[in-house]
Amino acid sequence: MPTSLFVYGELCKPPVLRQVLGRVPPSEPAVLGGFSRRMTPETGCFRAVAQAGAMIVGLLLEGIEPSDIAKLDAFENTEDGEYERLSLQVKTVLSAREVSAWAYVGAESGAAATHGGP
């Protein structure tokens, strides 16, 4: 069953999505509350870190298939603990929908304890 994914960094870029998924899924601007976006100096990549009152603007990707999740997990390096994938609530900007979506957050952020895991 297709699902949604909130992205806020490299995965917002169509060429990166084409490389990882072989396609660019439909998307809509969205906001993830309770997190801030921080750059990791060692990699130059952004991480979502739990932070009360903060928000991250990104994209809600629709139509993510179960087969896509394995590719995305590999891209985000979840196996080595760089990121973790959590089910979180995001709000779309244009339609103001509250949507449950996967999101990759910094594994050290403590978000799983605060927001719950998959």
Stockholm file with secondary structure:
# STOCKHOLM 1.0

chainA/1-118         MPTSLFVYGELCKPPVLRQVLGRVPPSEPAVLGGFSRRMTPETGCFRAVAQAGAMIVGLLLEGIEPSDIAKLDAFENTEDGEYERLSLQVKTVLSAREVSAWAYVGAESGAAATHGGP
#=GR chainA/1-118 SS CCEEEEECSGGGSHHHHHHHHSSCCCEEEEEEEEEEEEEETTTTEEEEEEEEEEEEEEEEEEEECHHHHHHHHHHTTTTTTSEEEEEEEEEETTTCCEEEEEEEEEGGGCHHHHHCCC
#=GC SS_cons         CCEEEEECSGGGSHHHHHHHHSSCCCEEEEEEEEEEEEEETTTTEEEEEEEEEEEEEEEEEEEECHHHHHHHHHHTTTTTTSEEEEEEEEEETTTCCEEEEEEEEEGGGCHHHHHCCC
//
